[in-house]
Amino acid sequence: MFKHITYTTLATIIGVSLSLTACSESNQTDNVIANSEQCTSAPKQVSVKSLDELNALFTELNYTEKNWNDSTRDIPCLMFKKVSSKWVKNSPDLPVETKKTIFFRLMSPLILMANEEILQQRKVAIKAPLGSKALRELALNYAVIKDLETPISEQLRSELLSRIDIVPVSLALAQAAEESGWGTSRFALEGNAFFGQWDFSGNGMKPKQQREHLGNYGVAKFDSPLASVKGYMFNINTNKAYANLRSLRAEMRDGESVISGYELASTLDKYSERGEAYIKGLRRMIRVNKLQPLDEMKLDNRQVIALKTSK
């Protein structure tokens, strides 16, 4: 499985947290950023020791099947620190629909949180004067310019805006499920790796069957599942392999239509050696699991909840 990834400024982007006055472009954007203040507040720690306790928490938070299928789709700001070894061990014995439900409901808030941060950066890119340091720093981080001395033109701002944009929930969920085996892979357990991104720095997790002709590569590891989601989005938003996705997304944005994960999946032939078969698999995942409506999902206005699970 071949993954293109850029690392030069990944750590910088993951750490960036910018905010200016709101500048909405569409309802989809409004939905994602509406509750950013609440979901960046100090998290409330909640211990969950079993599947029954997790389901009870979902019910308490009104994170139920009815709410999930509701067109409003306000979901709680949930985070988890890592994949539990109990999940890896026990998930094969769970009913398929139960496993899918847990995976989708735990990953979706992380995807929305990462998108939220991107949209805060996008507001800066839209509003900042061409000569501002903030705009140049974003352009450098997103590989639009090579140094901070390069002047920013409206054309470069346009290129920057094509890079600073969301990855739809449906697409991110489908890729996370596909690449991590529903969060059960060795790389997900050992390094919070949900998207199969490669690391050529020598610090990655080594696959059991490494192909020497591809160099000293490993699978990138992350401090948390949220960091993995942010790294994946940075990769999508900067790597030349995904320029077609960014172009199609910009067309959707300009047309004020919902940015569709199902449609964007058609551009990801370079994400995997499987090419077109990979695309078909992603689109089937989105279609069969009825993920397309989730692209209009938003976070509710409650405090972020950090799940503490047993090992």
C-alpha positions as CSV (number, residue, x, y, z in Angstrom):
1,M,0.0,0.0,0.0
2,F,1.7,3.2,-1.2
3,K,1.0,6.4,0.5
4,H,2.3,9.8,-0.5
5,I,2.9,12.1,2.5
6,T,4.7,15.4,3.1
7,Y,6.3,15.8,6.5
8,T,8.3,19.1,6.4
9,T,5.6,21.2,8.1
10,L,3.2,18.6,9.4
11,A,4.1,19.2,13.1
12,T,3.6,22.9,12.6
13,I,0.2,22.6,11.0
14,I,-1.0,20.1,13.7
15,G,-0.1,22.6,16.4
16,V,-1.6,25.7,14.7
17,S,-4.7,27.1,16.4
18,L,-5.9,30.4,14.9
19,S,-9.1,32.3,15.3
20,L,-10.5,35.5,13.8
21,T,-14.1,36.8,13.5
22,A,-16.3,34.4,11.6
23,C,-16.5,34.5,7.8
24,S,-19.0,31.9,6.5
25,E,-18.9,30.6,3.0
26,S,-21.7,28.0,3.2
27,N,-24.0,26.2,5.6
28,Q,-21.6,23.3,5.6
29,T,-18.8,25.6,6.8
30,D,-21.1,27.2,9.4
31,N,-22.1,23.8,10.7
32,V,-18.5,22.8,11.4
33,I,-17.2,25.9,13.0
34,A,-20.4,27.0,14.9
35,N,-19.2,25.4,18.2
36,S,-15.4,25.7,17.9
37,E,-15.1,27.5,21.3
38,Q,-16.8,24.7,23.2
39,C,-14.8,22.0,21.5
40,T,-11.5,23.5,22.2
41,S,-12.1,23.9,26.0
42,A,-10.6,21.8,28.6
43,P,-12.0,18.2,28.2
44,K,-14.0,16.4,30.8
45,Q,-12.5,13.0,31.6
46,V,-14.9,10.1,31.5
47,S,-13.9,6.5,32.3
48,V,-15.4,3.8,30.1
49,K,-14.5,0.2,31.0
50,S,-16.9,-1.8,28.9
51,L,-19.1,-1.7,25.8
52,D,-22.2,-1.4,28.0
53,E,-20.7,1.7,29.7
54,L,-19.9,3.2,26.3
55,N,-23.4,2.6,25.1
56,A,-24.8,4.1,28.3
57,L,-22.6,7.2,27.7
58,F,-23.9,7.4,24.1
59,T,-27.5,7.3,25.4
60,E,-26.7,10.0,28.1
61,L,-25.3,12.3,25.4
62,N,-28.2,11.6,23.1
63,Y,-25.7,10.0,20.7
64,T,-28.2,7.4,19.6
65,E,-29.2,5.8,16.3
66,K,-32.1,8.2,16.0
67,N,-29.8,11.2,16.5
68,W,-27.2,9.7,14.2
69,N,-29.9,9.4,11.4
70,D,-31.5,12.7,12.2
71,S,-30.9,15.4,9.5
72,T,-29.7,17.9,12.2
73,R,-26.8,15.6,13.3
74,D,-25.5,17.4,16.3
75,I,-23.0,15.0,17.8
76,P,-21.0,15.3,21.0
77,C,-17.3,16.4,21.1
78,L,-15.8,13.0,22.0
79,M,-12.1,12.2,22.1
80,F,-10.2,9.0,22.9
81,K,-6.4,8.8,23.6
82,K,-5.6,5.5,21.9
83,V,-6.9,2.2,20.6
84,S,-7.6,-0.3,23.4
85,S,-6.0,-3.7,23.1
86,K,-9.3,-5.0,24.3
87,W,-10.9,-3.6,21.2
88,V,-8.4,-5.3,19.0
89,K,-9.0,-8.6,20.8
90,N,-12.8,-8.5,21.1
91,S,-14.0,-6.7,18.0
92,P,-13.8,-9.9,15.8
93,D,-16.5,-11.4,18.1
94,L,-18.8,-8.3,17.9
95,P,-21.7,-8.2,15.4
96,V,-20.5,-6.3,12.3
97,E,-23.1,-3.5,12.7
98,T,-22.0,-3.0,16.4
99,K,-18.4,-2.7,15.4
100,K,-19.2,-0.3,12.6
101,T,-21.4,1.8,14.9
102,I,-18.7,2.2,17.6
103,F,-16.0,3.0,15.0
104,F,-18.0,5.6,13.2
105,R,-19.3,7.3,16.3
106,L,-15.9,7.6,17.9
107,M,-14.0,8.7,14.8
108,S,-16.6,11.2,13.5
109,P,-16.1,13.8,16.3
110,L,-12.3,13.7,15.7
111,I,-12.8,14.4,12.0
112,L,-15.1,17.3,12.8
113,M,-12.6,18.7,15.3
114,A,-9.8,18.5,12.7
115,N,-12.0,20.2,10.1
116,E,-12.9,22.9,12.6
117,E,-9.2,23.8,13.0
118,I,-8.7,23.9,9.3
119,L,-11.7,26.2,8.9
120,Q,-10.2,28.5,11.5
121,Q,-7.0,28.7,9.4
122,R,-9.1,29.2,6.3
123,K,-10.7,32.3,7.9
124,V,-7.3,33.7,8.3
125,A,-6.4,33.0,4.7
126,I,-9.5,34.7,3.5
127,K,-9.3,37.8,5.7
128,A,-5.6,38.5,6.2
129,P,-4.0,41.3,4.2
130,L,-1.7,40.1,1.4
131,G,1.3,41.5,3.2
132,S,0.5,40.0,6.6
133,K,2.9,37.6,8.4
134,A,0.0,35.3,9.3
135,L,-0.9,34.8,5.6
136,R,2.7,34.1,4.6
137,E,3.2,31.6,7.5
138,L,0.1,29.7,6.3
139,A,1.3,29.8,2.7
140,L,4.7,28.4,3.8
141,N,3.2,25.7,6.0
142,Y,0.9,24.6,3.2
143,A,3.8,24.5,0.7
144,V,2.4,27.4,-1.5
145,I,5.6,29.4,-1.1
146,K,9.2,28.3,-0.3
147,D,10.2,31.0,2.2
148,L,8.6,33.9,4.2
149,E,10.2,36.5,1.9
150,T,8.0,35.5,-1.0
151,P,5.2,38.1,-1.5
152,I,1.6,36.8,-1.6
153,S,-0.5,37.6,-4.6
154,E,-4.3,37.0,-4.9
155,Q,-3.4,34.1,-7.2
156,L,-1.3,32.5,-4.4
157,R,-4.1,33.2,-1.9
158,S,-6.4,31.3,-4.2
159,E,-4.0,28.4,-4.3
160,L,-3.7,28.5,-0.6
161,L,-7.5,28.4,-0.2
162,S,-7.7,25.3,-2.4
163,R,-5.4,23.6,0.2
164,I,-6.9,24.9,3.4
165,D,-10.3,23.2,3.3
166,I,-12.1,20.3,5.0
167,V,-12.1,16.6,4.2
168,P,-15.7,15.4,4.3
169,V,-16.7,13.1,7.2
170,S,-17.8,10.3,4.9
171,L,-14.5,10.1,3.0
172,A,-12.4,10.3,6.2
173,L,-14.5,7.6,7.9
174,A,-14.3,5.3,4.8
175,Q,-10.5,5.7,4.6
176,A,-10.0,5.2,8.3
177,A,-12.0,2.0,8.3
178,E,-10.3,0.7,5.2
179,E,-6.7,1.6,6.2
180,S,-6.9,0.6,9.9
181,G,-9.2,-2.5,9.6
182,W,-11.8,-0.7,11.7
183,G,-9.2,0.4,14.2
184,T,-7.8,-3.2,14.8
185,S,-4.5,-3.1,12.8
186,R,-1.2,-3.4,14.5
187,F,-0.3,0.1,13.4
188,A,-3.5,1.6,14.9
189,L,-2.8,-0.2,18.2
190,E,0.9,0.7,18.4
191,G,0.9,4.1,16.9
192,N,-2.6,5.5,16.4
193,A,-2.2,5.1,12.7
194,F,-5.6,5.1,11.1
195,F,-4.7,6.2,7.5
196,G,-1.7,4.1,6.5
197,Q,0.6,7.1,5.9
198,W,4.3,6.4,5.3
199,D,7.2,7.8,7.1
200,F,10.7,7.9,5.5
201,S,12.4,9.6,8.5
202,G,13.4,6.2,10.1
203,N,11.0,6.8,12.9
204,G,8.0,4.9,11.4
205,M,6.6,1.5,12.4
206,K,8.2,-1.1,10.3
207,P,5.9,-3.4,8.3
208,K,6.6,-7.1,8.6
209,Q,7.3,-7.4,4.9
210,Q,9.3,-4.3,4.0
211,R,10.1,-3.7,0.3
212,E,13.7,-2.7,0.1
213,H,13.5,-1.0,-3.3
214,L,11.1,1.6,-1.7
215,G,13.7,2.7,0.8
216,N,13.8,3.0,4.6
217,Y,10.1,3.5,5.1
218,G,7.7,2.8,7.9
219,V,4.1,3.6,8.9
220,A,3.8,7.0,10.5
221,K,2.9,7.0,14.2
222,F,1.0,9.7,16.1
223,D,0.5,10.7,19.7
224,S,-3.3,10.3,19.5
225,P,-6.1,9.4,17.1
226,L,-6.9,13.1,16.6
227,A,-3.3,13.8,15.6
228,S,-3.6,10.9,13.1
229,V,-6.7,12.6,11.6
230,K,-4.9,15.9,11.4
231,G,-1.9,14.3,9.7
232,Y,-4.1,12.6,7.2
233,M,-5.8,15.9,6.3
234,F,-2.6,17.7,6.0
235,N,-1.4,15.1,3.6
236,I,-4.5,15.4,1.5
237,N,-4.2,19.2,1.5
238,T,-0.6,19.5,0.5
239,N,0.7,16.5,-1.4
240,K,0.8,16.9,-5.2
241,A,-0.7,13.4,-5.5
242,Y,-4.0,14.8,-4.4
243,A,-4.1,17.9,-6.5
244,N,-7.2,16.6,-8.4
245,L,-9.1,16.2,-5.1
246,R,-8.3,19.8,-4.1
247,S,-9.4,21.1,-7.5
248,L,-12.7,19.2,-7.4
249,R,-13.3,20.3,-3.8
250,A,-12.6,24.0,-4.8
251,E,-15.3,23.6,-7.6
252,M,-17.7,22.4,-5.0
253,R,-16.9,25.2,-2.7
254,D,-17.2,27.8,-5.4
255,G,-20.5,26.3,-6.4
256,E,-21.7,26.6,-2.8
257,S,-22.7,22.9,-2.8
258,V,-22.0,20.3,-0.1
259,I,-18.4,19.1,-0.3
260,S,-19.1,15.4,-1.1
261,G,-16.8,12.6,0.1
262,Y,-18.4,10.2,-2.3
263,E,-17.4,12.5,-5.2
264,L,-14.0,13.3,-3.9
265,A,-13.2,9.6,-3.5
266,S,-13.0,9.4,-7.3
267,T,-9.7,11.3,-7.2
268,L,-7.8,9.0,-4.8
269,D,-6.3,6.5,-7.3
270,K,-2.8,7.5,-6.0
271,Y,-3.6,6.8,-2.4
272,S,-3.2,3.1,-2.8
273,E,-1.4,0.7,-5.2
274,R,-4.9,-0.7,-5.9
275,G,-5.8,2.4,-7.9
276,E,-9.3,2.3,-9.3
277,A,-10.2,-0.8,-7.2
278,Y,-9.3,1.3,-4.1
279,I,-11.7,4.1,-5.3
280,K,-14.5,1.6,-5.9
281,G,-14.0,0.1,-2.4
282,L,-14.2,3.6,-0.7
283,R,-17.3,4.5,-2.6
284,R,-18.9,1.2,-1.8
285,M,-18.0,1.8,1.9
286,I,-19.7,5.2,1.8
287,R,-22.7,3.9,-0.1
288,V,-23.4,0.7,1.8
289,N,-23.0,2.4,5.2
290,K,-25.0,5.5,4.2
291,L,-22.2,7.9,5.1
292,Q,-23.0,10.6,2.5
293,P,-25.5,12.5,4.7
294,L,-22.8,12.7,7.4
295,D,-21.0,15.4,5.3
296,E,-23.4,17.9,6.8
297,M,-22.9,16.7,10.4
298,K,-21.9,19.2,13.1
299,L,-20.7,19.1,16.6
300,D,-23.0,20.1,19.4
301,N,-22.2,22.9,21.9
302,R,-21.2,20.8,24.9
303,Q,-17.9,20.4,26.5
304,V,-15.4,18.0,24.9
305,I,-15.4,14.6,26.6
306,A,-12.1,12.6,26.8
307,L,-12.8,8.9,27.1
308,K,-10.5,6.9,29.4
309,T,-10.6,3.3,28.4
310,S,-9.0,0.2,30.0
311,K,-6.0,-1.2,28.2
